[in-house]
Amino acid sequence: MSKNNTVWIGENKSFRERNRRSGGYLLKRRASQIAVSVIRGLLVFGLCFMIIQPLLTRFSMGLMEEKDLYDSTIILLPRHVTLDNYRIVAELTDLKTIGGGWTFRAILNTLWVSVLVSFCQIVSTTLAAYGFARYDFPGKKIWFGCVIALIIIPPQTIQSALYMNFNSFDILKIFKVFGVDAEGLTFGQRLLSIIDGTGTGLFAALGGSALNLRANVSAYVIMALTCMGLKDGLYIYMMRQYFQSIPTSLEEAAYVDGCGTMHTFVKIMLPDALPTIASCFLFSFVWQWTDVFYARLFLPSNSISTYATQMSSMVTRMGRYFSADASKAVVVPNGRQQQLISIAVLICAIPLIILYLFTQRTFVESLAMSGSKE
């Protein structure tokens, strides 16, 4: 049995005496520990400063009056403190009615849309990831290549296709194949047109025309449930890698005990995958919270206005907001624009920061999970 060198040279002796007996080893080890601690502390401080400093700057700018923005002697602390800027931003971003009370409509719309779409994404991508990890089927590599392409190719490249498909949505686009217009036909005529081969599609037969889902939250849900939502390819890849790390012996034991495929997936695989699923849900929620592309494409701005879309169009509304005549716009100084945009960004980030504070343990746990589960 080997001895502890520190004890062997006399643990009750002074550090100088123990260092002398160890031939200078203790001093070198202590110096290296201190150096590592200092370097680690500097790195953590630098990273925290890079994250916190922009938030502090935006918070400070939000408390300044407009004349403080152009005062070169003011660095961080405002000379004239005001909270009126937050009221202006709230009215510009649909959190508060102009001259009225607080409604928080944009934040509430963003919250329920983000939760709904993120939940649908997790359900579909989890099932797809488990299929890729555990089953062999024709064209598996080709389909997984499509998943990788979904990660690489930006959604803007298919914007036109999404617009055309959801603007006149119908099952399998049968009405395009036959090229028959169902407008003006009775229900019996439309039903007969499908039977005799000149049909227009299911939705066109029932309602007289294809559905317009472009400005409808159902289109958003359809995209999420078919693994075509925002960043769905990344979630499939992450969960597939996790499912592949779980040994097949767990599933085989469940099959021996009489569990079916779905029962094994729900009772055996999902509980172990909860940290990874939670991380994917957090990623999805954060991206949905700040998404502008899909929100503008699928959500009607007059009824479901999200905070991100309101924030992206703030500058165009500032001119009329600050104008005494609502029919005429004024030129808002660039400094004033940047100040109000900074406040809007800060308001947008606060819910995400709170969310991370409550979920950081689960998020870190999912990143630390690795190795065999045998």
N, C-alpha and C positions, 0 to 999 in steps of 0.2 A: 504494500500500500504506500503510495507516494505521499510525501509530507507537503503541507502548505508552506512555501518558502517564507512567507511573511511571519508565520507563527514560529518557524524553526529558528529564524534569526532573532526572535525575541519580540513578541507582539506588544509587550509592556514597555519596551524601550522607546526613547524619543525618535522622531523621524530622522534626525541627523544620524543617530547611532545606527538605526536600521538601514539607512541608505549607505552608510560606510561599510556595514557588514555585507550588503548585497552588491558591493562594487559599483555603486551609482545607478543600479537598475531601477530602484524606487523613484528616484528623482526624474529619470527619463520617462518612466511610465506616467508619473503625475503630470509632467510637462506636456506629454502627448495628449492626455485626457483633457487638460485645460485648453490646449490648442484646438482640439476637436470641438469642445463645447463652445468656444468663442466663435469658431467658423460657423458652426451650426446656428448659433444665436444670430450672427450677422445675416446668414441666409434667410432665416425665418423672419427677421426684422425687415429685410429688404423686400421679401415677398408680401408681407403684411402691409408695408408702406405702399407698395405698388397697387394694392387692392383698396386700401383704406383712404389713401391720399386723394384720389379722384372723388370719392364720396364726400370727404370733408370739404373739398373745394366746391363741389356743387351745392352742398348744404350752406356754406358760407355765402356763395353767390345768391342763393335764394333769399337770404336775409338782407341783402343790400338794396338800397334805393338806386334808381337808375343813374343818378349823378355819381354814386360811388364806383360804378363800373369803369368810369373814365378817369378816376383819380389814381395816378401812378404811385401815390404814397401808401395806398391800401393794398396789402398783400393777401391777407386771409381774414382778419377781423374787420367787419364792416363798421363804418363810422356812424351811419344812420340805419338803424335796425327797423325792418318792417316785415310783416307777415302777409301783406297784401298781394305779393307775387304768387303765393300759393293759392289764393282765391282766384286770381286771374287764370292760372294754369288749370285749376279745377273746372272753371267755366269753359275753357277752351277744349278740354278733353272729356266733356260730358260726365264729369263727376258731380257737377253742381249746375243747376239752372241759372241763367244769367239774372242776377237780381233776386233769385229765389233761394230755396233750401238745398241741402245736400241730398243727392239721390244715389251717388256711387254706381250709376247704371253701367258705365263702361267697365268698371272693375268687376262688377257682378256678372256681366255678360262674359267677360274674359275668363272668369273663374269657372263657370259652369260649362262653357265650351271646352276649356282646357281639360277639365276633369273627364267630361264625356268622351272626347276624342282620344285622350290618353288611355282611358280604360278600354276602349274599342281596339286601339293599337296593341295594347298588351295582350288582350285575348287572342287576337289573330296572329300576332308574331310569335307568341309562345307556342301555339299549336303548330305553326309552320316550322319553327326552330326544332321542336321535338321530332317532327316528321323527318327533317333533314338529318338529325343526329342519329335516329334509331332505325329508320326504314330505308329499304332499297326499292326504287320504283323507276320505270322507264324515263329517261331524260333527266335523272337527278342532277347530274353535273351541269347540264345546260340550264336547268332552273336555278341552281345555286349561282351559276354565272350571272343570271338575271338579277339575283339578289345583290351581288357585288356591283353590278352596273347601276342598281338603284342607289347604292351608296355614292358612287362616283359621279353619275350624271346629275347635274342640277335640275330641279323641277321646272325651271323657267324654259327649258328646251321643249317641254311637252305642254306648254301653256295653251297654245292654239288648239291642240287635240283635246285637252280637258274642256276648254270652252265649248267646242263643237259637240262633244259627246254629251255633256250635261245640259247644254242648252236645248237639245232635243233628244232626251233620254228615252230609250226603249230597249226591251230585252232583245239581245243579239242583233239589234238593228235590222230586224226582218223587213221592216217597211222600206229600208234602203235597197234591199235585195230585189224586191218585187217592184219598187218604184211606183206604187199606187198611192195617191193622195186620198185620205179618208175623210177630208173635210166635206160636209154636206150630205154624207151618207147616214142613213138610220142605223140603229144598233144591229138590227137583223141583217141589213146589207153588209155592214162591216164584218159581222160574224160569218156570213156566207162567203165573203171575199177571202177569208182565211181558209175556209174549207175547200173552196174550189181552186186554191193555189194562187190567187191574186191578192193575198192578204197584205196587211200593213203593219203587223206586229201586235203584241198583246195590248199594250197601253193605248195604241192608236185605235184598236178595235173597241176597247171599252169606253174610251173618253173622246174619241174623234180625232185626237192628235197626240203626238208624243209629249212626254212630260218635260217641263222646263225646271230642272233642278239646279241651275247655275247659281241662283241667289237663294239657296236653301240649305239649312244645316244638315239635311239628310244626305246631300252630296258629300259633305265633309265626313259623315259617318260611313258612307259607302266606301270612300277612299281608305279610311282607317281599317274597316273590316276586311278589305281585300288586300291588305298589306301594301297599299300604294300611298299611304299617308307620309307625312313629313318624317324623314329619317327612319322609316320602317326597316329598310335594309340593314341598318346598323344594329337595331334591336334583335333582328333575326340572327345576325352573325354572333352577337354577344351571347345570346341564350343557347344557340347551337353549340358554341364552344363549351359552355358550362355543362350542357346535357351530355356531351361527348366525354367529359371528365368523370362522369358518374359511372361506376362499373356496372356492367350488365347483370352481374350476379344478384343485385338487389331486385331487379325486375324478374329475373328467373325464379327467385325465391317467392316473390309475390304470385307468379303464375302457378307455382307448385301448390301454394296455399289456396288456390281457387279464384284469384283475382282476374278480372278481365283486363283488356287493354286500357280502356278509359278509366276503370277503377284504379289500376296501377298508376296511371299518369296522375290522377287527382290525389290519391292517398300517399303515394311513395315519392314520385318525382317532384311535384309542385312544392311540398313543404320544404324540401332541401333547397329548392331554387328560389325561395322567397326573397333572399337578399339581392340576388341578381335581378329578379323581376322588379323589386322595389327601385333599384338603381335605374333600370330602363324606364320605369314609370316617372321617376324624377326627371330624367333627361327629356322624356316626351313632354312632361308638363311645362318645363322651363322653355323648351322650344315653341310649344304652342302658345305660351304666355306672351312671347315676343314676336310671334309670327305675323307677317303682313301679307305675304304672297297668297297663301291659301285663304286667309280671312277676306281679302278683297275679292277673290275669285268666287267664293262660295257663300259668304255671309251677306245678307242684305243690310246695307249701311243704315237704312231708315229704321230698322227694328232690332237688329243684333249688331250693335256697334261695339267693337272691342277697343280696349285701351290703346293697343299698339297702332291700330289704324287711325284712331283719333290723334295720337301723338305724331304720327307721320305726316298728318295734314295740318298741323298747328300753324305753320308759317303762312299758309294760304288764307287762314282765317284771322290772323292777327291784324291785317290791314283794316278790315271792316270792324273788328272788335274795338280798336282804339280810335276809330273815326267817330266824330260827332254826328255825321250824316251816314246812316246805314247803307245808303245807296252808293257811297263813294268810299274808296279805300285810301288809306294813308300809307306812307312809306315808314316802316318800323326800322329803326337803326339796327345794324347787325349785332351790336353788343347786347341790345335788349332782346333780340331773337335768341341769341345763344344762352342768355340767362334763363329765359322761360323754358327753353328746350332742356337745359341742365336740370331744372326743377322737375320737369316731366320724366326725365330719365331716372332721377332719384326716386320719385314716387313709384315708378315701374319696378325698380330694383328692390324696394323695401319688402314687399311680400315674398320675393324669392329668397332674400336673406333670412327672413323669419322661418320660411319653410326649411332651409338648409340647417338652421340651428336646431330644429326639432328632429331632423332626419339624418344628421351627419353620421351618427353611429351606425345606422343601417347601411349608409352609402360606403363608409370606410370598410365595414365588414365585408361587403360584396367585392370590393377591390382586393381585399386580403385573402379571399377564399381561393385556394389553389391546391393542387396535389390530388392524390387518389383518395376516394372515399371508402376504400376497403377497411 
